[in-house]
């Protein structure tokens, strides 16, 4: 269930590891308020890292894009799944090891930066490779995919940058590297070691590179960002500026639930109070966060404003100290839904609910 923080999150943690798409930007535009929130967090002393499962773009390229959107960033602030994959291989193989590579320049650069010798997967030199690494590569040839598949089947150790099934392309949602991974897995019967979220290596590599002893993962996806935080044993903040919707939240198993929940990155500046549970006369549970309360009755999830308690409007039990009313709605609803899911074994019916505009 959601937890409390007696301090604003930017003081309670010393490193914020931010997913990009859906948190910092959506499509080609910065999320409203994100550049200002991140600039203020930096001024307050919070380390900021931008992490991405995309292994095709070099950190400098990602940082340049962020700067164009008004977000302060340098290459040292960006950590990619290619870098996490390279670290895994370097730790296992040592300096100057030959690695067969099926990926783009971003992956090649990451391998060279840690002292490895990448070669094309269909190059004769790959016969001497100690491992193979794969990453998103839109221009890869089918002959290279076949050669990689055979090398993996024949026993070459395999590291995959990520297993994302989709990728946001200019023409719509397209197949991601995870589709290729699944194909290679089915052919070879081999499961790769995965570097990107929700696996742990990317978050570990971020803390190693950027510093900080008490990190917070900030993301918009339950199955990568939040589950990745659970796997890395760090706390997480879910923001609702990306892909997670009501049905996703209502059906979230414990390993997909965030530590904190907020409407957007303003949540970094909030003192979070976990929603409070109470029981009605009929024995049903009601969860209250700030100005909203929620309950599940006869399997249906419902939410309503709290009773008025003065000239300032609804009561402020639970919730965020600064009155994030949209966040209050989501926190109350999530808590009621998760308790029902844990007890009943199936999600509550949320078809009649309409949440705050996002």
N, C-alpha and C positions, 0 to 999 in steps of 0.2 A: 504494500500500500504506500501511498505518498507519505513523505516524511517532512519534518519541520527543520527550519534553520533559524537560529536566533539572530544571526547576522545576515545582511545582504549577501548574496552568493559571491559577489566579486571580492568580499572580504573573507568569506568562509573557505575559499579555494584559492590556490596560487597559480593555476593554469586552467584556461578554458580551451578545450579541444573542439573546434567547431567544424561540423560538416558544412559543405558549401551550398549545393543546390537545395533550395527549400529553407535554408537557414540564413545565409548571407545574401544570396540572390535567387531569383526565379526567372528562368529563361535568360534574357539579356539585360535584365534590370535588377538593381539592388532592392532587397526587401525594404519597404518603407521604414525609415528610422534606424536600419542596421548600421550604416556607417557612423552615425552619431553615437549610437549605443556602444559600439566597439571602441571608438576614439575615447569616450569617457571612461570605459573600463581600463584602457591602457593608462590613462592619466592617473587613475586610482591605484596603479601598480599591478594589475592583473596581467600575467603573461597570456598572449593570444597565439594560438596555433590553428592553422587551417589544414584539415586533413581530407584526403580524397581517395576513393577506391580507383579512380581513373589512373591507369599506369601509362597512358600514352603521352601525357603532357608533362614537361619538365617543370620543376618548382618555379623557375623564373618566369615561365609562360603564365602559370596560374597567378603569380603575384602581379604581373603586369596587367592581367585582366581585372584583378581586384582593384588596383590603383585606378584604372579607367572608370570603375564604378564608384570611386570616392572612398574606398576602403584602404586604409594604410596597411601596406604589406610589403615584405621583402621575400626573396627566395628562401631565406633561413626560417621564415614563419610557416612555410608550406611543407607538409610531409605527405608523400604519396605512397600508394600500395607498392609501386615499383621500388621505392627505397626500402620499404619493409621487407619485400621479397629479397632484395639484394643483401640486406643485413642477415636474414636467415641463412642464405647460402654462404656468405663470408664466414659466419660463425661456425658453420659445419665443415666447410671445405678448406678454409685458410686462403692466404694470399696467392694470387697468380693462378688459381684454378680455372680450368676451361669450363665454360657453361654454355650449352646450346640454348639459343634464345629465339623464341617466336613472339615478336612484339615490335614496338616502334622505337624511335630514338629516345623517348623518355625512359624506357626500360634499359636500353643499352647504356645510357649515361649513368643511370643509377648503379649498374653492375660495375662499370669502370671506376666509379667514384670510391668503391670499397675495395679496389684492387683485384677484381676478377677479370677474366678474359672472355668476353662474350663472343660467340661465333654464330653465324646463321645456322639454323637447324638442319638445312640441307647442304651445308658445307662439309667437305671431306674432313676438316678439322674437328667437326662435331663427333667423329668416331672416338675421339680421345676425351670427350666431355665427361665430367664427374656428375653432372646433373643437367636438367633441362628446366627452363622457366618460361611461362607463358603469360601473356598480357593482352589487353584489348589492342587490336591492330586491324583497322578497317580495310587495309589494302593487302592483307596477307593472301598468298596464293594457295590454292587448294593442294598443290603438290607439296607445299611446306607443311600444311596441316597433316597430310598423310604421313610425311616423314616423321613428324613429331609423334604421331600416334604409334607408329611402329617402334620408335625408340623407347617410348614409355612402356609399351607392352613388353618389350624385350628387357626391361629392368632398370632403365635409367631413372634415377631419383627425380621427382617432379615437384616443383613449387609453382603454384598458380597465384597471380597477383590478386585476384578476387573471383567471386562467383556470382556477380550481379547479373541477373537474367535480362535486365533491360538497360537501355542507355538513352538519355534524352537527346535526340538528333534534331536538326533544324526542321526536318520533315515529319517529326512525330516520334513516338516512343519506338525504339528499334532494339533488335536483339543485342544483348551485351556479351561480355566475355564469358559469363556463366553458361551461355548456350554452347559455346565451344568447349568449355570444360566438361559439360555433361556429355557431349559427343565423344570426347577423348576418354572420359571415364567409362562409358559404355563399351567402347571398342577394346580398351586395354584391361578393364577390370581393376584399375588402380585408382585409388583416391589420392588427390594431391594434398600436399601441405599448403594451406591457404594463408596468404599474408594480410589481405584486406579484411575490413569489417564484414561480418560480425566476429571473425577470428581475432585473436588477441594481438598478434605481432604489430599491426599498424599503430595501435594505441601505445604499446610499449616503446616503439621506435620514436613516437612523437614526444613522449616524456623524456626519453634519452637525449633527443636533439634539442628540444626547446627548454627543458629544465622544469622544475616544479616538483614538489613532493606530495601535493594533494590536488590532483587534477579533477576536473569536471568535464564530462562529455556532453556536448550540446548538439542535438540533432532533431530531425523531423521525421525520421523513419524508425518504426519499432523494430523491424526485423534486421536492420543493420546497425544503426547508431545505438539504440537502447540495448539490444541484445549484445552488441559488442562491448558496451560498458559493463554489463553483467559478467561477460566472459573475462574481461580485464580486471574485474573487481574494483571498479571505480563508480562513483555516483554519476547521475545523469540528469539533464534537464531536457525535457521534450518541449519544443516550440511548435505552435500550430500554424506556421506560415508555409508549410510544405504539403506533403502527401497524406499525412495521417488524418483520417476523418472519424466520424462518430462510430461507424461500424467497426473500424480497426481498433479503436480504443476500448469499446465495449467488450470485444472478444479477446482482449490481450491476456495471454497466459502470464503467470508470475515472472518468467524470464524476459518478457517483453514490456514490463512496466517500469516507467521512469521513477527516479527518486523525487523529482520535482516536475511540475507542469506549469507552463505559462503561455500566454497568447503569442508572445514574440520575445525578442532579445531584451526587452525591458525587464524581463524576469530575472536578469542578472543583478538588478538593483533592488530586488524585493527581499524582505524577510518572509520566508515561506512558513505558513502554519498549516499543518496537516488538517484536513477536514475532520470535523468532530462527529462522532456517532451518538445517536440517541434512539430511544425506542418509543414508538407511539403506543397508545392505549391498546391497540389490537396486536401488539407484539412485533410489528414490522419495524425494520431499521430505517432510520433516516440519517443522511449524511449532509452536514452543513459546512459550506465554505463561504465566508464573507456574506454576500447578499443573496446567495442561492442555496437551496437545499434540494436533495434528490432522494428518491426511494424506488424500490421495485415492488410493485403490487400485482399479484396474480400474473407474474412473469413479465409485466410491462414496466419499462423504465419511464419515470416521470420526473420532472423538475419544476420548481416554482420559486418565485422570489420569497425571501424571508419576510416575516412580519415587520412592519415599520416600527422603529423604536425611537423616533425623535425627528428633529428638523433636518438631520443629515440623511435621512432615508433608512434603508435596510440595515439590519444589525451586521456586525462585523466579526462574528465568531468564525474562527478558522481563517483560511484564505491568506492573501498577501497583505502586508502591513499598509501598502499604499493604495489598496482598494482596486485591484485589477479585476473589474467586474466580469469581463469576458472570461478571464482565467478562472474566476470563482465558479462559473457555470460548469466549465470543463472539469475542474477538480471535484466538485460535488458529484457530478454525473459519473465520472470515472470510478470514484470510491464506491458508490452504490452498485455500479455494474460489476466491479471486480468481486465484491463480497458475494453477490448473487452467483457469479460464475464459479467461484470457489466452492460454494455450498451446493448449488444445483447441478453443476457439471455442464451447463449449457448457457450461452449468452442470453441476456434479457432481450426482450423485444423492444427495440428503440425506434421502430418505424414511425411512431407518432411524434417524435421529438425533432425540433429544429433548433440548432445551436446558434450562437452569435455569429454574425457575418465575419469571415476571415479574409 
